[in-house]
Amino acid sequence: MEENLQKTCLYDSHVALGARMSPFAGFIMPIQYSNIIAEHQAVRRQVGMFDVSHMGEIFVCGPDAERYVNHIFTNEIRGFAPGKVLYGMMLYPDGGVVDDLLVYREVEADHFLLVVNAANIAKDYQWMLDQAAGFDVQVDNQSEAWGQIAVQGPEAEKKVVEVLGEARAAGVGFYEFYDSTWKGSRMIVSRTGYTGEDGFEIYTSVEGTQEIWQLLLDAGVTPCGLGCRDTLRFEAGLPLYGDELSAEITPVEAGLGLFCKLDKDEFIGKDVIARQKAEGTRKKLVGIEIADRAVPRAGYPVELEDGTQVGVVTTGYHSISLDKSICFALVKTECAALGTPLWIRIRSRVFPGQVVKKRFYQTNYKK
């Protein structure tokens, strides 16, 4: 199986560190090195780092770049300053999600970087090419030329500044980035994160990524796998494409309508999103806290007390930080109010719970 999967530029280091490797999004990726709990706590309490070189980097430039990106992206990029990052979605005309992504507005005029999910790189790139008709733009998928390391946790700033010599990192704000260099190659340093903690993303060449990873390892930064990346993002109330967003789940249903700007002239899927915002939706993503240590998993039914199924779990864990069993679930809208009692069916048993806010954990971003 492994020979059919892509390997990131840090694959050899993962194997040398004894990581448990597993297929993810067409790549062979580290799921854990020591154990998920230890890695999770390292990010919450000190600093950890993730190989996210499997993510996609697609560059857009040209005279119509701003108009084009605004056409395919739900958030508003006009008036958006260079050095800023925006979160949003690309939608199908029916409001389903092609992907959720980050848009970086570069210093050079009419230049943008779109960072997309690993599982969707080929699909997203083709979608972007298809939508480029009639726009004077160049769309360039450079994903294979870039590596990316996410450094996350309360000590992330200290490590990036001291170990990598990036003093400017201390002054970069939340959802901002700047350009630097690493041994002659372009390096992008941003401060977004996907864990609920402060942190940075370091993008540079394959060789530079390998060097930086080793420097951070030598400096005591804990290598972390995708296992705890999922537990961390989940506690912080952050969605994962394929679970909380998909071609069948719109941003409004996922509670992300905030990132769809209806005051824009247009974007693909706008009419559907406007209608859903005005009229509501039949289903809605909620958080559920369970009054038991039983662990809800994706796909488990969500029921009323009488056994009527009203939804399904999309992500669930026994929270490492909170010591509670919690989940995201897509349920009928009439069951989505805070405090609503709901039951999770786990095999032959049902466990009581109630609807709570989706951000289970108090995030610690530096803003």
DAGI-V765025 format. One record per pair of residues at least 24 apart in sequence whose ideal C-beta (glycine too) atoms are under 8 Angstrom apart, sorted by sequence separation. I is the first residue (numbers start at 1). J is the second residue. If there is no record, write none. Layout:
i:I j:J
i:I j:J
This chain:
i:81 j:105
i:82 j:106
i:83 j:107
i:99 j:123
i:183 j:207
i:252 j:276
i:311 j:335
i:331 j:355
i:29 j:54
i:80 j:105
i:82 j:107
i:98 j:123
i:99 j:124
i:183 j:208
i:252 j:277
i:288 j:313
i:293 j:318
i:310 j:335
i:2 j:28
i:77 j:103
i:98 j:124
i:182 j:208
i:250 j:276
i:325 j:351
i:27 j:54
i:300 j:327
i:302 j:329
i:26 j:54
i:73 j:101
i:75 j:103
i:77 j:105
i:172 j:200
i:183 j:211
i:253 j:281
i:283 j:311
i:316 j:344
i:325 j:353
i:25 j:54
i:98 j:127
i:160 j:189
i:182 j:211
i:252 j:281
i:255 j:284
i:285 j:314
i:296 j:325
i:302 j:331
i:24 j:54
i:73 j:103
i:182 j:212
i:253 j:283
i:255 j:285
i:295 j:325
i:296 j:326
i:326 j:356
i:328 j:358
i:169 j:200
i:250 j:281
i:253 j:284
i:254 j:285
i:294 j:325
i:296 j:327
i:304 j:335
i:311 j:342
i:313 j:344
i:253 j:285
i:293 j:325
i:310 j:342
i:292 j:325
i:296 j:329
i:302 j:335
i:69 j:103
i:90 j:124
i:195 j:229
i:290 j:324
i:326 j:360
i:77 j:112
i:194 j:229
i:197 j:232
i:289 j:324
i:290 j:325
i:196 j:232
i:249 j:285
i:289 j:325
i:290 j:326
i:305 j:341
i:309 j:345
i:324 j:360
i:14 j:51
i:90 j:127
i:195 j:232
i:196 j:233
i:289 j:326
i:290 j:327
i:90 j:128
i:164 j:202
i:194 j:232
i:195 j:233
i:288 j:326
i:304 j:342
i:305 j:343
i:322 j:360
i:194 j:233
i:196 j:235
i:287 j:326
i:288 j:327
i:303 j:342
i:304 j:343
i:322 j:361
i:160 j:200
i:196 j:236
i:287 j:327
i:288 j:328
i:302 j:342
i:303 j:343
i:321 j:361
i:10 j:51
i:152 j:193
i:156 j:197
i:157 j:198
i:195 j:236
i:196 j:237
i:244 j:285
i:287 j:328
i:288 j:329
i:302 j:343
i:303 j:344
i:319 j:360
i:152 j:194
i:153 j:195
i:156 j:198
i:160 j:202
i:194 j:236
i:196 j:238
i:286 j:328
i:287 j:329
i:302 j:344
i:303 j:345
i:319 j:361
i:8 j:51
i:10 j:53
i:69 j:112
i:150 j:193
i:152 j:195
i:154 j:197
i:156 j:199
i:157 j:200
i:285 j:328
i:286 j:329
i:301 j:344
i:302 j:345
i:307 j:350
i:9 j:53
i:66 j:110
i:150 j:194
i:153 j:197
i:154 j:198
i:156 j:200
i:194 j:238
i:285 j:329
i:286 j:330
i:300 j:344
i:301 j:345
i:8 j:53
i:65 j:110
i:69 j:114
i:150 j:195
i:152 j:197
i:153 j:198
i:285 j:330
i:286 j:331
i:300 j:345
i:8 j:54
i:65 j:111
i:66 j:112
i:152 j:198
i:153 j:199
i:239 j:285
i:284 j:330
i:300 j:346
i:61 j:108
i:63 j:110
i:65 j:112
i:152 j:199
i:283 j:330
i:284 j:331
i:303 j:350
i:6 j:54
i:62 j:110
i:151 j:199
i:152 j:200
i:164 j:212
i:283 j:331
i:284 j:332
i:296 j:344
i:61 j:110
i:150 j:199
i:151 j:200
i:283 j:332
i:284 j:333
i:286 j:335
i:297 j:346
i:61 j:111
i:150 j:200
i:151 j:201
i:237 j:287
i:282 j:332
i:283 j:333
i:286 j:336
i:294 j:344
i:296 j:346
i:60 j:111
i:61 j:112
i:150 j:201
i:151 j:202
i:164 j:215
i:282 j:333
i:295 j:346
i:59 j:111
i:60 j:112
i:149 j:201
i:150 j:202
i:163 j:215
i:164 j:216
i:281 j:333
i:284 j:336
i:294 j:346
i:59 j:112
i:60 j:113
i:148 j:201
i:149 j:202
i:163 j:216
i:280 j:333
i:59 j:113
i:60 j:114
i:148 j:202
i:288 j:342
i:290 j:344
i:58 j:113
i:59 j:114
i:72 j:127
i:148 j:203
i:243 j:298
i:294 j:349
i:296 j:351
i:57 j:113
i:58 j:114
i:72 j:128
i:147 j:203
i:163 j:219
i:288 j:344
i:57 j:114
i:58 j:115
i:146 j:203
i:147 j:204
i:159 j:216
i:162 j:219
i:294 j:351
i:57 j:115
i:58 j:116
i:146 j:204
i:147 j:205
i:163 j:221
i:56 j:115
i:72 j:131
i:146 j:205
i:147 j:206
i:292 j:351
i:55 j:115
i:56 j:116
i:71 j:131
i:145 j:205
i:146 j:206
i:149 j:209
i:159 j:219
i:291 j:351
i:292 j:352
i:55 j:116
i:56 j:117
i:145 j:206
i:147 j:208
i:148 j:209
i:290 j:351
i:291 j:352
i:55 j:117
i:56 j:118
i:147 j:209
i:159 j:221
i:290 j:352
i:291 j:353
i:55 j:118
i:58 j:121
i:68 j:131
i:146 j:209
i:147 j:210
i:149 j:212
i:290 j:353
i:291 j:354
i:54 j:118
i:56 j:120
i:68 j:132
i:71 j:135
i:149 j:213
i:289 j:353
i:56 j:121
i:151 j:216
i:288 j:353
i:289 j:354
i:58 j:124
i:288 j:354
i:58 j:125
i:68 j:135
i:149 j:216
i:288 j:355
i:289 j:356
i:56 j:124
i:60 j:128
i:67 j:135
i:287 j:355
i:288 j:356
i:56 j:125
i:68 j:137
i:286 j:355
i:287 j:356
i:58 j:128
i:151 j:221
i:244 j:314
i:286 j:356
i:287 j:357
i:64 j:135
i:243 j:314
i:244 j:315
i:287 j:358
i:289 j:360
i:64 j:136
i:65 j:137
i:107 j:179
i:152 j:224
i:243 j:315
i:286 j:358
i:287 j:359
i:62 j:135
i:63 j:136
i:64 j:137
i:104 j:177
i:106 j:179
i:285 j:358
i:287 j:360
i:62 j:136
i:63 j:137
i:62 j:137
i:113 j:188
i:240 j:315
i:61 j:137
i:62 j:138
i:60 j:137
i:61 j:138
i:253 j:330
i:60 j:138
i:60 j:139
i:61 j:140
i:59 j:139
i:60 j:140
i:152 j:232
i:58 j:139
i:59 j:140
i:234 j:315
i:249 j:330
i:58 j:140
i:58 j:141
i:59 j:142
i:234 j:317
i:57 j:141
i:58 j:142
i:104 j:188
i:235 j:319
i:244 j:328
i:56 j:141
i:57 j:142
i:58 j:143
i:230 j:315
i:235 j:320
i:243 j:328
i:57 j:143
i:104 j:190
i:231 j:317
i:235 j:321
i:244 j:330
i:56 j:143
i:235 j:322
i:55 j:143
i:57 j:145
i:87 j:175
i:231 j:319
i:57 j:146
i:86 j:175
i:231 j:320
i:85 j:175
i:102 j:192
i:27 j:118
i:57 j:148
i:84 j:175
i:85 j:176
i:235 j:326
i:25 j:117
i:26 j:118
i:84 j:176
i:85 j:177
i:228 j:320
i:25 j:118
i:26 j:119
i:53 j:146
i:55 j:148
i:83 j:176
i:84 j:177
i:24 j:118
i:25 j:119
i:53 j:147
i:83 j:177
i:234 j:328
i:53 j:148
i:83 j:178
i:52 j:148
i:53 j:149
i:51 j:148
i:52 j:149
i:51 j:149
i:52 j:150
i:50 j:149
i:49 j:149
i:50 j:150
i:49 j:150
i:49 j:151
i:50 j:152
i:48 j:151
i:49 j:152
i:255 j:358
i:47 j:151
i:48 j:152
i:47 j:152
i:48 j:153
i:85 j:190
i:87 j:192
i:47 j:153
i:46 j:153
i:47 j:154
i:85 j:192
i:45 j:153
i:46 j:154
i:47 j:155
i:43 j:152
i:44 j:153
i:45 j:154
i:46 j:155
i:47 j:156
i:43 j:153
i:42 j:153
i:47 j:158
i:47 j:159
i:237 j:357
i:120 j:241
i:237 j:358
i:119 j:241
i:237 j:359
i:119 j:242
i:236 j:359
i:237 j:360
i:117 j:241
i:236 j:360
i:237 j:361
i:235 j:360
i:236 j:361
i:234 j:360
i:235 j:361
i:236 j:363
i:10 j:147
i:131 j:268
i:9 j:147
i:8 j:147
i:100 j:239
i:100 j:241
i:99 j:241
i:97 j:241
i:100 j:245
i:57 j:203
i:97 j:245
i:52 j:201
i:97 j:246
i:98 j:247
i:96 j:246
i:97 j:247
i:96 j:247
i:43 j:195
i:96 j:248
i:97 j:249
i:44 j:197
i:96 j:249
i:97 j:250
i:43 j:197
i:96 j:250
i:97 j:251
i:92 j:247
i:95 j:250
i:53 j:209
i:89 j:245
i:95 j:251
i:100 j:256
i:95 j:252
i:97 j:254
i:91 j:250
i:91 j:251
i:51 j:213
i:89 j:251
i:49 j:213
i:196 j:361
i:197 j:363
i:198 j:364
i:49 j:216
i:89 j:256
i:196 j:363
i:197 j:364
i:198 j:365
i:196 j:364
i:197 j:365
i:198 j:366
i:196 j:365
i:89 j:259
i:88 j:259
i:89 j:260
i:49 j:221
i:51 j:223
i:87 j:259
i:88 j:260
i:193 j:365
i:48 j:221
i:49 j:222
i:50 j:223
i:96 j:269
i:47 j:221
i:48 j:222
i:49 j:223
i:50 j:224
i:95 j:269
i:47 j:222
i:48 j:223
i:49 j:224
i:50 j:225
i:93 j:268
i:94 j:269
i:191 j:366
i:46 j:222
i:48 j:224
i:50 j:226
i:91 j:267
i:92 j:268
i:93 j:269
i:74 j:251
i:91 j:268
i:92 j:269
i:95 j:272
i:90 j:268
i:91 j:269
i:94 j:272
i:95 j:273
i:43 j:222
i:50 j:229
i:93 j:272
i:42 j:222
i:48 j:228
i:43 j:224
i:91 j:272
i:95 j:276
i:42 j:224
i:91 j:273
i:39 j:222
i:38 j:222
i:39 j:223
i:40 j:224
i:75 j:259
i:39 j:224
i:43 j:228
i:74 j:259
i:75 j:260
i:76 j:261
i:39 j:225
i:74 j:260
i:75 j:261
i:78 j:264
i:74 j:261
i:76 j:263
i:39 j:227
i:40 j:228
i:44 j:232
i:76 j:264
i:36 j:225
i:39 j:228
i:43 j:232
i:33 j:223
i:33 j:224
i:36 j:227
i:37 j:228
i:40 j:231
i:174 j:365
i:33 j:225
i:36 j:228
i:40 j:232
i:174 j:366
i:30 j:223
i:32 j:225
i:74 j:267
i:173 j:366
i:174 j:367
i:31 j:225
i:70 j:264
i:73 j:267
i:173 j:367
i:30 j:225
i:31 j:226
i:32 j:227
i:36 j:231
i:71 j:266
i:72 j:267
i:74 j:269
i:29 j:225
i:30 j:226
i:31 j:227
i:32 j:228
i:71 j:267
i:72 j:268
i:9 j:206
i:13 j:210
i:29 j:226
i:70 j:267
i:71 j:268
i:9 j:207
i:10 j:209
i:74 j:273
i:9 j:209
i:10 j:210
i:13 j:213
i:9 j:210
i:13 j:214
i:24 j:226
i:10 j:213
i:13 j:217
i:19 j:223
i:20 j:225
i:17 j:223
i:19 j:225
i:14 j:223
i:157 j:366
i:154 j:364
i:44 j:321
i:41 j:320
i:40 j:320
i:40 j:321
i:37 j:320
i:36 j:320
